[in-house]
Amino acid sequence: MSETVYLNGEFVPKSDAKVSVLDRGFIFGDAVYELLPAYNRRLFRLREHLARLRYSLASVRIANPYDDERWSELLQRVVDANPWDDQSVYLQVTRGVAPRDQPFPSPPVEPTVLIMSSPLRQPTEAQRAEGYKVITREDYRWLRCDIKTTSLIANCLLRQEAVDAGCAEVILLRDGKVTEASSANVFIVKDGIIVAPPKDHLILPGITYDLVLELAKAHELPFEMRDIPLTELYASDEVWLTSSIREIMPVTVVDGMPVGNGAPGPVYRAMYALYQDYKEKYARG
């Protein structure tokens, strides 16, 4: 079965989807995106993803081409058109096609809109049981990490350092404090308290980040939002990474040193169970 994508008003086979070489997303990375899972063909936390999309578009001054109702319809049609029950759905909006020049096109051009889907590939149970090994590096990305832009070369370079070191991810630091990972938010646990870096312009406002804190509050698990110095990261009882696709992943080794006793901890196991329960109920409608 041919995979179906949505591109600029048409549903077409992925092999037939083409964009101009003058598209500003291709030339400048002048684009924003969202990536969201669908469980049992039901888009997860759709409202929250669309709210973040609106924020990103407004931040880079691209006119939102659709309202939430139309976005929801298009996303669901792509999910329905493809053969997998659980999917990873990618949405991208670029500023559009214009002669190569750094200022925004004037008058504005039509944005390029792409929605495509792939099978949802998540960490295995064996990987979750073992946990991730990660390294730490200085966060040299730009200062507007709160915008979910496609300009991700710094993230790619940093993630490759982790791969080269035989690790799954890289935790980033500014001025000795944790920001996030290359493609995930970071949590620690110390003395039973869940701690997350505060949401500001230095980290992406993660959909899963918010859900973890919602679940912690609903189930009376103590949590704090504050700076996490590198020394506290090293001394943590538990470290987690969260993202829409990975959900919640335990980290068991940081910079070659074990986290806690070197195995996923009890607060992680409790939160992961709460997350799965929430997800199962959502997927069942």
N, C-alpha and C positions, 0 to 999 in steps of 0.2 A: 504494500500500500504506500502510495506517495505521501510524503509529509506535506502538510498544508500550512502556509503562512499568510498573514495579512500584511499587505504593503500598499499604502497610499490608496485605499478605497477598494482594493481587490483581494480576494482570496485566491491564491495561486499555489501551484506546487513549489516547494522550496527551490528546486533546481531551476525554476523559471523566474525567481525573484531577482531583480536587478536594480541597482541605484546608480546615479550619475557619478562620474569621477570628480565632478565639481560639487558634490554634496559636502556641506561644511562639516558634517560628522566625519567624513572620510579625510578631508583636508586638514581640519583643525581639532578634531575630537570635540566639536561644538555640538554637544548632544547630552541628553540625560537618559537614564534607563531605570527600570525596575525588574526584579527577578522574584517571582513568587511561586510557591508550590501549589499544586492542585492534588488533593487527596480524594480518591474515588470520584474524580472529575469535578470536584468542588473546590473552587479557588479559595485559598486559605488567607484569612485576614485581608480580604480584598479592600475593604473600606480604608484600612490603615495604609496599605500600599498606594492607593489612589491619593490619599491625603499627602503622602510624602512626594509623590509624583508632582502634584500641584505646587508644593513648596519648591522643588528643584526647578521646575519650569519657570516659576516666578523669579527665582533667584538669578537665573541666567537670562531672563527677559525673552523667553520664547513663549508665544501665545499658546495656551492650552487648546489643542485642536478639537477636543470633545469634552462634554460634560461627563459626570461619573456614570450616568445611566448608559450612555453610548459606549464608554470604555468597558463597562461591565459586559455589555452585549457582545462587543468585538472579542474580548478576551475569552468569554465562554464559547463563542463560536469556533475559535481556534482550538480550544480544548476538545470540543465535541468533534471536530474534524479530524483529529489525530487518534492513533490506535491504542494509546496507553491509558490505563485508569489513573495512575499516579504520574504527574507531569511536572516538569520545571518550565515555567512560562516566562519568556523574556520579552520585554516591551522597551522600545527605544524611540525617542523623538529627537530628531536633529533640527537645526535651524532651517535647513532646506538647501536647495541648489541655487548657487549664485557665483558670479565671477570671483576668482580667488583674490580676496582683499580682507584685511583684518577687521575693519569696522563692520558692523551689522549691515546687511543689505537694506537699502532705503530706496523705495518703500519695502516693507517686509515681504518675504517670499513665503510660499506655503511650506510648513514643516513637513519633513519626511517622517512617516510613521510606520514602524515595523513591529509586528507581534509574531513570535515563533515559539515553538514548543519542542521539548525533547523528553525522553524518559527520565523520571526522577531517580537520580543516583545518589544515595545517601551512604554515610559510613556504615560498614558492616557491624554486626554484633561483636565480632572478634576485635575490630578496631575500637569499638566503644569500651570493651572490657580491658584492652591494653592501654588505651588513652594515647593522646598525641605527645610526641616530642616536639618542642619548639625551641627557637633561639630568640634572642632579643636584639634589636637594632635601633639606631637613632631614626626617628621619624622625620624624614626630609621632604615629605610631600608638601603641597601648597596649604594655605591656611584656611581653606573653605571646604574641609572634608565633610561638612554637614550637607553638601550638595552631592547627589548621587550622579556624578558625571561620568561619561565614558572615557575621560582622559586619565587613564590608569597606568601609565608607563612606570611611575615610581612604585606603585603597588606590585607590578609585575617583576621589577628588578629586585625588590625586597623579598618577594615570595620565592624567587629563584635562588636567592642566597640560602633560604631555608631548605629548598630541595637539594642544593649542592652540599649542604651539611647533613643530609640524610634525615631531615625533619619535615613535619607536615605543615608547619606555619611559622610565622615570625610575629612576635609581639613588639609593638612600636612604642618608643619613649620620646617625649619632649621634655627637656630640662629635668631629666631623671624621673619623670612620672609617666605611667602607662596611659596611652591614648586608646589604641585598638590594635587588632591584628590586620594583616593585609586584606583580608576579606571576611572579617568577623569582629564582633564586639568581645570584650574581655571582662570576666568576673573573677573575683577571688572569694575565698571563704576563710575567715580567721575566727577561731573560738566560736564557731557556729553562726557567725554573722556573715551574710552575703554582702559583698561590697562591689559597686560598679563605679567606673569613672563618671563624672558628671557630664550630661549632654551639653555640648557647646559646639563652636565652629571647628573644633579639632577632631571630632569623631562623627561618624554617620549615625543619625538617630535610628537605631535598628528596630525593626518590627519585632524580632524575637527578644531583643533587649527589653522592650516595653512589656511583652507578654510575660517574661520571667519575673519582672517586678510586680506585675498584676497578680500573678499566681502566688508570689511570696506574700503579698499583702492579704490576699484572700484567705490564705492558709496560715497566717500569723507566723511566718518565718521571718526572723529579724533581718533587715537589710539597711544599707546606707549607700548614698550616692556622694562620693568624695574622691579626692585625689588618691592615687595609689603609687607611692614611691617604689622604685626598683627594689629597695631593701625589703619592703613589705611583700612584693611579689615573690621574692626568693623565700621569705619566711612563711608563706601562706600554707594553710592546711589543704586547700584545694584551689585549683585554677580551672576555669571553664572558658570555652569559646562558644559563641552563639551566632547563628545566622539562619536565614529562612530555609536553606537547603540542608545544612548540617544539624539544624535544631540546636541541641546542647551537646557539646563534646567535652569530655574531661581531658585536661592536660596533666600528664604524670611526670614529665621531665622538662625542665627549663634550663637552657644553657648547660646541659649535661648533668644537672643536679636534680634529684628526685623531689617531687612535690609531695609534702606530707610523708606518707609511708610508701609512695611510689605506685599507688593504685587509686582508681576512682573512689572518691570518698562518700560518706553517708549523706551529706547534704546534696551532692550531685544526684545520687540515686533517688532521693526523695523528690527533687525537682524534676528529674527526667520522667519519673512516674506520673507526676502531676501534669506535665506537658503532654505525655502520651494520652492520658485520660481526656484532657481538653481536646486534643486533636481527634481522637476517636469519636467523641460526641459531635464535634464539628462535621466530620466526614459523614456521619450518619444523618446529619441535618437536624 
